[in-house]
Amino acid sequence: MTTTDLTGSRTSVAVPATISPSTSHTTLRHIRVLAKRSLIKMARTPEALIDVTLQPVIFLGMFTYIFGGAIAGGSQQAYLQFLLPGLFGQTIAMASVALGQNLNSDIEKGIFDRFRSLPIARSAPLVGAVASDIVRYLILFVVMMTTGLLMGFNVTGGWVATFGALVLSMAFALCFGWISVFVGMKVRTPGAVQGIMFLIVLPLSFGSNTFVPVATMPDWLQSFVKVNPISHLVGAVRGLMLGGPVQTDLIWTLGWMVVLLAVFFPLALRAYRKRT
C-alpha cells in the first residue's frame, strides 16, 4: 500500500494514499490521525498552552485576592468557592480562541490545500483539530483544580459530581469551539480571528454569573445573563462542584450545545470547502 506524508512537515504521520470507501470507520481513523498531528504540534510549542496553564492561575489569584474581599463582603475564601467553578466556563470560552487561530494559520501556510489533495474525509482536518483540544481542556482542569485546592477550595459536592462537571465542561467546549472554527475559516488572518472571537467571548464570559451573583446586576443585564450559555454552564458546574441545584442549568446547557453544534458545525464545513 502506498503511503503519503500527511502533514508535509517533519511530522511522520501517514495515511493510505488510495481512496477507500467512505465509512464511519475510515472517517474516524482520519480524524484520529489529524488529532494526533495537532497534539504533536502542541507538544512542540508548549508556549501555546499559556491560555490553559498560566492564564487561569493568574485569573484565579487576581480575582480572589484583589477583588474577592470587596465582592464577597471581606471573605476571600467564600469568593474562591463561588469563583472557581465559574472560571471553568469563562476560561474554556477564552481557550477556544486559539483553535480558530491555529486553523487559520494552517490555511495561510497552505497546509489545508495539502489536506484537500489527500484521500481523507473532508471534515477530518476540522474535527481532528477540535478533538485534540480535549487535551488542552484536561490540562486546564488539572491546573485550575490544583491551584484552587492549594488556595483552599473545598469540593463540597464530591469528586464524582466534580468529574461530571469536567465532562460537561469539555462537551460544551467541543461544541462552543465550532464558533472559533467557523471564524477561523472566514477571516484572512489569525489576528482577525482573535479580534472577532474576543468580541464574542468577552460579553458572554463577563456578562454572566461567573464573577458576581446575577441579582447584583441591573434588570436589562439580568435578561441577557439568564439566556447566556456561559451562565448556564457555570450554574451547572457550580451546582455539581458545590452540591447545589443543577437540573435547570444542565437542561439549558445541553440545549445550547445542540444549538451550537447544529448551527456552527455545518457553517464551518461550508466555509472550509469554499476556503480551500
Secondary structure, DSSP 4 states (H G I P E B T S, - for coil): --EEESSSSS---EEESSPPP--HHHHHHHHHHHHHHHHHHHHH-GGGGGGGTHHHHHHHHHIIIIIHHHHTTT-HHHHHHHHHHHHHHHHHHHHHHHHHHHHHHHHHTTHHHHHHTSSS-TTHHHHHHHHHHHHHHHHHHHHHHHHHHHHT---TT-HHHHHHHHHHHHHHHHHHHHHHHHHHHHSSSHHHHHHHHHHHHHHHHHSSSSSS-GGGS-HHHHHHHTT-HHHHHHHHHHHHHHT---HHHHHHHHHHHHHHHHHHHHHHHHHHHHH-
